[in-house]
Amino acid sequence: MTREYFETQVAGFAQLKRFCDEQGLEECDDIVTAEQMDAALNRAITYCWLNWRELRDALGAIEEGAAWYRKEDDFDYRPVEAGEFERRKAAVREAADARDLWDRVKAEPQYADPEETQEIWESEEDFFIKAFKM
C-alpha cells in the first residue's frame, strides 16, 4: 500500500486494523470489535480468577452498544472515543514511516526526447530504407 492510498482510502478501524495486521504493527492490537470482545470475555470467564461478585461488577461496567472497543485488561473494555481513529491512524502512519513500509510509487516511464530521435534518422526516407532493409 502506498502512503497516498493509506491517507485517502483507509477510513475506518476495520481497514486500519487490517493494515496493522498485515504489516505486523502493534498500534491497533488493543482495538477490537464488539464480537471480538464478546469472544475474549467468554474465554476469560473460563479461566477467571475473580469471584462472582467481582466478575459481575467487571462485566457490568462494560458499556454496551459500541461497534469498537479498546481493551484495557481482561475484563476492562472501553468504547472507542471520538477522535480515536484519527489518533490511531496518525500513530500507524508514523510507525509505517519509521519502518519504511510503504510501497513505492512506480516512476513514470522515461520517453526519449523527440529532439534526440530526430538526430537518429535524418529523414523519413532514411527511416524506411533502414527499417525495411533486408
Secondary structure, 3 states (H helix, E strand, C coil): CCHHHHHHHCCCHHHHHHHHHHHCCCCCCCEEEHHHHHHHHHHHHHCCCCCHHHHHHHHHCCCCCCCEEEEEECCEEEECCCCHHHHHHHHHHHHHHHHCCCCCCCCCCCCCCHHHHHHHCCCHHHHHHHHCCC
